[in-house]
Amino acid sequence: MKTINQRAHEWIVSGDTGMSSKAIWAACMGVKSNNAMAPSDPADFGRCYRLLKLIPEWAKDMQAISDISLEWALLVARWNEFCGLYEAEYKTGKCSKLYTAMKELQKQAHS
C-alpha cells in the first residue's frame, strides 16, 4: 500500500485538481498556500470528495481543513451531509440539491 505522501504527490499532478482541492492538499501537507478557496460548485466539491476518498486519513481528522477559513469550517461541519448529496446526485449529472446547499453555506460564511 502506498503511503499518504506517495498518494498525495501522485494526486497533485493527476489532473483531477482544482483550487479548492489544492487548498485541502496544502493544508494537510503542511504547505503554506495563499489559496483558501472553498469549493464553489458541485464539480469543485467532487474534486475535494475524490481527494479525501484517495487519502481517507485526511478525512478522519479534518481540523487542518477547518482552519483554512470560516467557509471551510462551515463546510467541514456539514461534510457528511454534502457527501451524501453528492453521492446521491452526481450520477445524474445534475447536483441541484448540493448546489443549493453550497450556495446557502457561502452566503452564511460571507454574511
RADA-V618739 format. One record per pair of residues at least 4 apart in sequence whose C-alpha atoms are under 8 Angstrom apart, sorted by the first residue. I is the first residue (numbers start at 0). J is the second residue. If there is no record, write none. Layout:
<<I & J> <I & J>>
//
This chain:
<<1 & 5> <1 & 6> <2 & 6> <3 & 7> <3 & 54> <3 & 56> <4 & 8> <5 & 9> <6 & 10> <6 & 53> <6 & 54> <7 & 11> <7 & 24> <7 & 54> <8 & 12> <9 & 13> <10 & 14> <10 & 15> <10 & 16> <10 & 50> <11 & 16> <11 & 21> <11 & 24> <15 & 46> <16 & 20> <16 & 21> <16 & 46> <17 & 21> <17 & 43> <17 & 46> <18 & 22> <18 & 34> <18 & 36> <18 & 37> <18 & 38> <19 & 23> <19 & 34> <19 & 35> <19 & 36> <19 & 37> <19 & 38> <19 & 43> <19 & 44> <19 & 47> <20 & 24> <20 & 38> <20 & 43> <20 & 44> <20 & 46> <20 & 47> <20 & 50> <21 & 25> <22 & 26> <22 & 32> <22 & 34> <22 & 35> <22 & 36> <22 & 37> <22 & 67> <23 & 27> <23 & 47> <23 & 64> <24 & 28> <25 & 29> <25 & 30> <25 & 31> <25 & 32> <26 & 30> <26 & 31> <26 & 32> <26 & 63> <26 & 64> <26 & 67> <27 & 57> <27 & 63> <27 & 64> <35 & 67> <35 & 68> <37 & 70> <37 & 71> <38 & 43> <38 & 44> <38 & 47> <39 & 43> <39 & 44> <39 & 101> <39 & 102> <40 & 44> <40 & 98> <40 & 101> <41 & 45> <41 & 85> <41 & 94> <41 & 97> <41 & 98> <42 & 46> <43 & 47> <44 & 48> <45 & 49> <45 & 85> <46 & 50> <47 & 51> <48 & 52> <48 & 82> <49 & 53> <50 & 54> <51 & 55> <51 & 56> <51 & 57> <51 & 58> <52 & 58> <54 & 58> <55 & 59> <56 & 60> <57 & 61> <61 & 65> <61 & 75> <62 & 66> <63 & 67> <64 & 71> <64 & 72> <64 & 75> <65 & 69> <65 & 71> <65 & 72> <65 & 73> <65 & 74> <65 & 75> <66 & 71> <66 & 72> <67 & 71> <67 & 72> <68 & 72> <69 & 73> <69 & 108> <70 & 74> <70 & 104> <70 & 105> <70 & 108> <70 & 109> <71 & 75> <72 & 76> <73 & 77> <73 & 104> <73 & 108> <74 & 78> <74 & 104> <77 & 81> <78 & 82> <79 & 83> <80 & 84> <81 & 85> <81 & 97> <81 & 100> <82 & 86> <83 & 87> <84 & 88> <84 & 94> <84 & 96> <84 & 97> <85 & 89> <85 & 94> <85 & 97> <86 & 90> <88 & 92> <88 & 93> <88 & 94> <88 & 95> <88 & 96> <88 & 97> <89 & 93> <89 & 94> <94 & 98> <95 & 99> <96 & 100> <97 & 101> <98 & 102> <99 & 103> <100 & 104> <101 & 105> <102 & 106> <103 & 107> <104 & 108> <105 & 109> <106 & 110>>
//
